């Protein structure tokens, strides 16, 4: 008999919170440098604790362990223009609300590699929309990481988002999943996650040396890393794509 999968939240138990944290850390371990955007480093963990009931887990009831995790926060946002700061802006806006919550801000989807071809991502996208409705929010917005762009780091994000496959669908599979789940592609957020750290930091993460200033490729990055030897820093500005869902 197949295991039954149910949606729960990190608020349900301490065991589930720990399991969800472990899954997220493992899923993003190769891109650990993204944890050093200022917003992530200073605010992210606190927000997950504060809004534990917004952190969804797809749980296998047989093992009582998550097979997929989705993180989100409620936002006070009534504007029409979404900023270039993307993911970092979602975190900072959630941490400093300026009014009642109006929309759900999507942050991350984490699925262990062994489960990534089972349709769990789209199931969690449906659960995301259900969560927004249950909380009385008018929709969802998310700075989505188009993961397959890592294979095309020299291509501009404005060009990449226009690519289609042989069937005329969005080229990027994660963007395609959002579109098939009812999402609308609004456009790029070019400075969605910004990490600026000393060159030694980047040498540690990339296991490379940077003998001169310039642009360098690092594993998993969507765009090149900019190294500035004169100032002793490397700056990575990751572009994402704004996706919205109406309630």
C-alpha positions in Angstrom: 0.0 0.0 0.0 1.3 3.4 -0.9 2.1 5.8 1.9 -0.4 8.6 2.5 0.9 12.2 2.2 -0.6 15.0 4.2 0.2 18.7 4.6 1.3 19.9 8.0 3.2 22.9 9.3 6.3 23.4 11.4 4.0 24.6 14.2 2.6 21.1 14.6 5.6 19.7 16.5 9.2 20.2 17.4 10.1 17.0 15.6 8.6 18.3 12.4 10.4 21.7 12.8 13.7 19.9 13.1 13.1 17.6 10.2 12.0 20.5 8.0 15.2 22.4 8.9 17.3 19.4 8.1 15.6 19.0 4.7 16.0 22.6 3.8 19.7 22.7 4.8 20.5 19.6 2.8 18.6 20.8 -0.3 20.5 24.1 -0.4 23.9 23.0 1.0 25.6 23.4 -2.4 24.4 27.0 -2.6 25.2 27.8 1.0 26.6 31.2 0.1 23.0 32.4 -0.6 22.5 32.2 3.2 24.8 35.2 3.4 22.6 37.8 1.9 22.0 40.4 4.6 18.3 39.6 4.8 18.9 35.9 5.0 21.6 36.1 7.6 19.9 38.5 9.9 16.2 37.8 9.5 15.3 34.5 7.9 15.5 32.0 10.7 13.6 34.3 13.1 10.8 34.7 10.5 10.5 30.9 10.2 10.0 30.6 13.9 7.6 33.6 14.2 5.4 32.3 11.4 5.8 28.6 11.9 2.2 28.0 10.7 3.2 29.4 7.3 5.9 26.7 6.8 4.4 23.8 5.0 5.6 20.2 5.1 4.4 17.4 2.9 4.6 14.5 5.4 4.7 10.8 4.7 2.3 9.4 7.4 4.1 6.0 7.4 7.4 7.5 8.4 6.0 10.8 9.9 8.8 12.6 8.0 8.6 15.3 5.4 9.2 14.6 1.7 8.9 18.3 0.7 9.1 21.6 2.5 7.8 25.1 1.5 8.6 28.3 3.4 6.6 31.5 3.3 5.7 34.6 5.2 2.7 37.0 5.3 3.4 40.4 3.9 1.9 43.9 4.3 1.9 44.9 0.6 -0.6 46.9 -1.4 1.6 48.2 -4.2 1.6 47.4 -7.9 5.3 47.5 -8.7 7.5 44.8 -7.4 11.2 45.8 -6.7 14.4 44.5 -8.2 15.5 43.3 -4.7 13.2 40.3 -4.9 13.8 37.6 -2.4 15.7 39.9 0.0 12.9 42.4 -0.2 10.3 39.7 0.7 12.2 38.8 3.9 12.8 42.4 4.9 9.2 43.4 4.3 7.9 40.5 6.3 10.3 41.4 9.2 9.1 45.0 9.3 5.3 45.0 8.5 3.7 48.4 8.0 0.1 47.4 8.1 -2.2 44.3 8.0 -1.1 41.3 6.1 -2.4 41.3 2.6 -0.4 38.7 0.6 1.6 35.6 1.0 5.3 35.9 0.2 6.9 32.6 -1.0 10.5 32.0 0.0 11.8 28.5 -0.7 10.8 25.0 -1.9 13.0 22.2 -0.6 12.7 18.7 -1.9 15.3 15.9 -1.4 16.8 14.7 -4.6 15.2 11.3 -4.3 11.8 12.8 -4.4 12.2 15.5 -7.1 10.5 13.6 -10.0 7.3 12.7 -8.1 5.3 15.8 -8.6 5.7 17.0 -5.0 6.7 20.5 -6.1 3.4 21.1 -7.9 1.5 19.6 -5.0 3.2 22.1 -2.7 2.4 25.0 -5.0 -1.3 24.0 -4.7 -0.9 23.9 -0.9 0.7 27.3 -1.0 -2.4 28.7 -2.7 -4.6 27.0 -0.2 -2.6 28.5 2.6 -3.0 32.0 1.2 -6.8 31.5 1.0 -7.1 30.0 4.4 -5.2 32.9 5.9 -7.5 35.4 4.1 -4.8 36.8 1.9 -5.5 38.1 -1.5 -2.8 36.2 -3.3 0.8 35.1 -3.5 4.0 36.7 -4.7 7.4 35.0 -5.0 10.8 35.8 -6.3 11.3 32.4 -8.0 14.8 31.0 -8.6 14.9 29.6 -12.2 17.3 26.8 -11.4 18.1 25.7 -14.9 19.6 29.1 -15.6 22.7 27.8 -13.8 23.5 26.0 -17.0 23.4 29.3 -18.9 25.2 31.8 -16.5 26.3 34.2 -19.3 22.8 34.7 -20.6 21.0 37.8 -19.4 17.9 37.1 -17.2 15.7 39.2 -19.6 16.6 36.9 -22.5 16.4 33.7 -20.4 12.8 34.4 -19.2 11.6 34.5 -22.8 13.0 31.1 -23.8 10.6 28.4 -24.7 10.9 24.7 -25.3 9.9 22.7 -28.3 6.2 22.7 -27.1 6.2 26.5 -26.7 6.2 26.3 -22.9 8.6 28.2 -20.6 12.0 26.7 -21.0 12.8 26.6 -17.3 11.1 23.6 -15.6 10.5 25.4 -12.3 9.0 28.4 -14.0 6.9 26.0 -16.1 5.6 24.4 -12.9 4.6 27.7 -11.6 2.8 28.6 -14.8 0.9 25.3 -14.9 -0.1 25.9 -11.3 -1.8 29.2 -12.1 1.2 31.5 -11.6 1.8 34.6 -13.7 5.3 35.6 -14.7 5.7 39.4 -13.9 9.3 39.9 -14.8 12.9 39.7 -13.5 14.1 41.0 -10.2 17.7 41.5 -11.0 19.1 41.9 -7.5 17.0 39.3 -5.8 19.7 37.9 -3.6 22.9 39.9 -3.1 25.9 38.5 -1.3 29.0 40.7 -0.9 31.8 39.1 1.1 35.6 39.1 1.3 37.4 37.2 -1.5 38.6 34.6 1.0 34.9 33.7 1.6 34.4 33.1 -2.1 37.6 31.1 -2.4 36.4 28.9 0.4 32.9 28.3 -1.2 34.1 27.9 -4.7 37.4 26.1 -4.0 38.9 28.4 -6.6 41.5 31.2 -6.6 40.8 34.6 -8.1 44.1 36.1 -9.4 42.6 39.2 -10.9 39.5 41.3 -10.9 36.7 40.2 -13.2 33.7 37.8 -13.6 34.0 34.2 -12.6 31.7 31.2 -12.7 31.0 29.3 -9.5 29.0 26.1 -9.3 25.3 26.5 -9.1 25.3 30.3 -9.6 22.8 31.8 -12.0 25.2 34.6 -13.1 28.9 35.1 -12.7 30.5 36.3 -9.5 32.1 39.8 -9.7 35.6 39.9 -8.1 37.1 43.2 -7.1 40.7 42.8 -5.9 41.2 46.5 -5.3 38.5 46.4 -2.6 39.1 42.8 -1.6 35.5 41.7 -2.1 33.4 39.5 -4.4 29.8 40.4 -5.1 27.1 38.1 -6.4 23.8 39.5 -7.5 21.4 36.7 -8.3 18.4 37.5 -10.5 15.1 35.8 -9.9 11.7 36.0 -11.6 8.7 37.6 -9.9 5.7 35.2 -10.0 2.3 36.1 -8.7 -0.9 34.2 -8.0 -4.3 35.7 -7.5 -6.5 34.3 -4.7 
